[in-house]
Amino acid sequence: MSGMDEQIAEHIPRLRRYARALTGNRARADDLVQDTLERSWSRRHLWRPGTDLRAWLFTIMHNVHLNQVRRREPVAIDDERLDMPVPASQEDALALRDLQHALERLPAEHREVLLLVGVEQMRYDEVACVLGVPIGTVMSRLSRARERLRALMAGGAPVLRRIK
């Protein structure tokens, strides 16, 4: 394997985790990762050495996912959930299920920001680059996503604030 192949291979577990969270379906997530890797390989000449390869790959995945969503009719999310590294107790399993349902109810732009910052631990500037939005938009979407997620987990509707 070449140096770039090895670098890309290091990011596959993160790509799979993000794809599973985006799609809610293992088969579609695997397809999304495959499409992302295929596109990154065919366009590897566009990557500038010295820049963040992870952000470049996530940008490709984000764009591929948007293209797929635009072409696809809505499908029900299957019962598969993200794999847990440690067996969970019943309470943990219920909390995880509730979190998964709450994440599914978030608007896509909020869910994407929340997953990239919270799960993938990307910096705001990296998320802005991946999503193609200003950093301020990332921060406001993240704030709204966290507020909405808290409300959904508490079982209520989010409180809407008036801004004057």
Secondary structure as UniProt FT lines:
FT   HELIX           3..23
FT   HELIX           26..42
FT   HELIX           44..46
FT   TURN            49..50
FT   HELIX           53..71
FT   HELIX           90..105
FT   HELIX           108..114
FT   HELIX           115..119
FT   HELIX           124..131
FT   HELIX           135..154
//
